[in-house]
Amino acid sequence: MTKHKNLSIFVPHAGCPNQCSFCDQRSISGTQNPPSAQEVAALCNEFLPQENSADYEIAFFGGSFTAIDREYMTSLLSAAYPFVQNGRAAGIRISTRPDCISTEILDILKQYGVTSIELGAQSMQDEVLVANLRGHTEADVVKAAGLIKQYGFSLGLQMMTGLYGQKDYMEYALDTAHKFVDLKPDTVRIYPTVTLKNTLLEQKFLRGEYTPPTLEQTVEICAVLMGIFESSNIRIIKMGLHADTGLEDKIVAGPYHPAFRELCISRRCLERIKEQLTNAENNGYIIKVNPKELSQWKGQKNSNIKILADMGYAVQITADISVPKGQFTID
């Protein structure tokens, strides 16, 4: 299978009507100027394949795309759309807020070749959305998702774990995930909350009003979320924050790791092994996996093998080319 690719074009915080508790809007906005239509066309011409390509989407990220000035929004779409028409891109992907979707907006997006719409839902609990100054409700997410599906767009939903105001981080994450499944998105993104400098969340953290989950807790939560979405055939296209230049210097607290998804995949592998070993007699086991996934099943620094040993299971995890990717056998 050919890997899907995005030509990502960032429209930094254009259209965002408010500043969420976790967002350093001023700092992020200062890192990049909003692109012009001419710059969008030039980027597409330079980086998209010259021949027909079903693997690329032109993706507008970084702000609330459908909340920006309408003339500016259509100018960006007008610059990108010819590359969809001539086959150099399969479509256009945008991200936006749940309360910035309407039939009028969707008509415009359909006209300009948009194929995928991602909603920054972040949470499906109204009290958490209010506490983090999101400015939209759970009902807004449900309504927007329904309209997007009705219009035939691919629906993506974005969630955050460990948000301020969540009384139980696992419980709230599971609630949001199950409500996402009910909306039948095609894709999801999972972002652990990190505390950045110059944010309301930093103030709450320094005052002792917010205690973020640990990296270990967050990996545990997200491994469970992976199982929920996988079992519902919902593709997870992103886990963790992008290891952007300078990001680590802005982090005050929180479960950031540059290889966060790999940690979660390894934890998911561990849980799957544990399910098969439950109540088994321990005479030593050889677990065979696909060679390309050996490190994931072993865990970082053989952590999965050590955890299983602590549970009383003596295991070896070895590579076997006959085992399909994503599967394992136990002898």
N, C-alpha and C positions, 0 to 999 in steps of 0.2 A: 504494500500500500504506500502510495506517495504521501509524504507528510504535507499537511496543509500549512500554508505560509500566509502571513500578513505583511503588507507594506504599511507599517504603523506611522501615522501622521498625527502629531500631538497638537491639540488646540487647548493650551493650558488654561484651565479654569474659566474659559469663555462660557458665559451663560450661567455659571453657578450663582444662585440668588442669595446664598448665605454661606457662612463658614462653619463647617461641622466641627465638633469638639476635637476630633483627631487630625484635622487637616491644617497644615501650615500653608495657607493659601498664598500669603505674600511671598514666602521663600520660593515655593514651587513656581508661582507665576513669574518670578524674576529670572528663572533659569532659561526661559525660552519665549520668544515673541510669537504671537499667533501668526500662522502662515498665511500668505496671500494666495489667491487663486493661481497666480502665475507660478508660485513656488510649488504648489500642489501638482500642477501639470508637469513641471520640470522633474520633480521627484518620481512621479509615475513613469515618465518617459525614460528616466535613467535606470530605475531599479526593477521595473516589471519586465518579464520575459518578452522578447520580440515576437515570439510565435504565440499561437493560441494557448492559453493556460487555464485549466480548471482548478489549479492548486492555489492560486493567489486571490486574496481579497484586499481591497484598499480599506484600511481601518482608521477611522477618526476617533482617537482616544484623548483622554486628559481633561475633559470638561463635560458639561451637559449640552451635548451637541444641538439638541432640538430647542434649547432655551436661548441660544445665541441670536443676535440680530438676524432677522429673516433674510435680508438681502445678502449678508455675509455668508450665511449658511448655504443659500442656494448658489452663491458664487463658487464655494468650495466643491459642492456637488457637481456643478456644471463643469468644473475643471477635471474632476475624476471620471465622470460618466462616459466620456468618449473611449476611455480605456476598457470599460466594460462592453461597450458597443462593438469595439473592434476585436474583442476576445482576449485581450492581454490580461484581463482580470475577470474572475468569475462573478464578482459583485462587490458591493460596498458594505462595510460593517461600521456601525456607529454605537457609541455608548451614551446614555442619557439618564435623566432622573425619571422616576415613575410618574411624577406629577407634571411632566412636560410631554405627555403623549396625548394626542387627540386624533379624531378622524381627519381633520384638516392637515395636521402634520404628517400623518401616515400617507395621505394622498400625495403629498409633495415628495416624501421619501420614495414611494413606489415609482413616481414619475422619473426620478433620477437614478434608478438602478440600485437602490439600497436593498440588500438581501437579508441582512442580519442586524438585529437590534438587541443590545444588552442594557438591562436595567440595573442601576446601582441601588438595589433594595437594601442591602447591608443587614437588615434585621426584619423579622416579621412580628415584632412586639411593639405596640405603639408607645408604651412607656419608655422603652429603650431608645426609640427614634426621637422622642421628645427630649430625653436626657442628653442626647448627643447632637441636638440642634439640627436634625436632618431636614425638617420642614415638610415632610410628607408622611403619609400614614400607610399602614398595612393595606387598607382598602384601596389606596392609590396603586399599590403594586398589583393587586388582584385585577383591578380594572384595566390597567395598562397592559398587563400580560395577556389578558383575554382579547383585547383589541389587536394586539400584535399578532397573535395566533390567528385571529379571524381574518386578518389581511393577508395571511400567508407568508409572513416573514419568519425567519428562524429566530427563536427566542433564546436569549441568554440572560441568566440571573447571576448577580454578584452578591456574595454575603461576606460578613466579617465575623470572626470569632473573638471572644474576649472583650466585648465592648463595655464601656462604662455603663453602669445601671443594671447589668445582668446579675441576678442574685446567685445563680448557679451556672457556671460557664458551659458545662456539658448539657444540662437540661435545656438551656436557651438555644444552643446550637442545634440540638436535635429537633426542637420545635420548629425553628426556621427551615431546617432541611426537609422535614416532612411536609411543611406547607409549600416549599418549593416543588417537591415531587407532585403535589396535587395540581400545580399549575402547568405541569408537563413541559418544562423547558427542554431545548435541545442541548444546551450547554450550561455549565456553571463555572464560576470562579470563586475561590475561597481565599480570603485575605485575613491573616491574623492581625489583630490590632496592635500596632506599636505606638509608643508615646514619642512624639517628635517635639523638638524645641519650638518655642513660640506658639504653642497651642493651648487651648483651654484644658485639654487632657493633661498636659504637663503641669499646669497649675494645680489641678486636682490631685495628681500623683504626688507632687511636692508637699501638698497640705495633708497627705495621708488619706484622702477621700477616695482614691482609686488604687487598687492593688491588681496589677495585671497578672494573668495566669503565667506560669512558668513555661519554658520551652517544652519540657517533658509533658506537662498537662495539655498543651496545645497540640502536640504531635498525637497524643492519645485521642483527643477530640476529633482531629481531622482524619485520623485513620478510620474512626467509626463513620464519619461523614462519607468517606470514600466508599465504604461498603454500602451505604444507603443509596448513593447515586449510581454506583455500578449495578446494583440489583434492579434499578429502575431504568437501566440503559440510557442514563444521562451522562454525557461526556464532560469530564472535568478538564477544562483547557488551561487552568492556571491555579497553582497553589503557592501562596507566599508572595512576598513583595519582590519585585524585580531588583536584582543587585545593581542598582544604579550608581554611577560615580557620585560620591559625596553623600549618599544616603546614610551610610553607617555613622557619619559624623553628626547627623541630625537626630539620631536615636537616643532618647533619654532612658527608656525602659521598654520592656516587652519582649515577646518571643521571636526575635528576628534570627534567621539563619540563612546564609546564602544558598544552601542546598536543602531548603525546607521540604520541598516535594519529595526528594529522595528519602528523607527521614520518615516521612509519612508512608511512603510506599513500603519501606522496610518494616515499619510497625504493622502495616496491614498484612504483610507476608507473615510476620510473627503470629498475628492473631489467627490467621488461616491454619497455620501449623498447629497451634494450640488447640483449635477446634477438633482436629483429627487425632490429636494425642490424648484427649481427655479420656480418663478411665482406662487408658491402655497400660499394659504391664511394661515396665521399663527393662528391656533386655538390650538396649542400645539400638539406635535407629540410623539408617542411612537415608537421607532426604536428597532426592535427585531433582535438579532444576535445569532450565535452559542455560547454557554457558553465558549468554548475553545478560542474564539477570542474576548471576551468581552473587554479586556484591549486595544486591538488594535483599536477597533471601538471608544472607549471612548477617546483614546489618552493619552499620558503621563500626569499624574496629571489632568485628565479630560479635557485636552486642546481642544479636538474637540468639546465637549459640550460648552465650554466657547466661542470658535470662532463662533459657530452657534448662541449662545445667542447674541453676539455682532452684528451679522447680522440680528437679530430680530426674530430668530427661537427658540422657547421654546421647547426643546426636552428632552426626557428621553431615554437612551439607556439601554436596559435590555436583559438578557439572556433567550433564548428559545431553548430548545433542539431539537425542530422540524425544526429549520432553518438550512439548510445545511451550512457547512463551506464555507466561501467565499461569502455568500449571506446575504441579509438583507431584512426585510419588514418594511413598514412604516404604522402605523395606526393613 
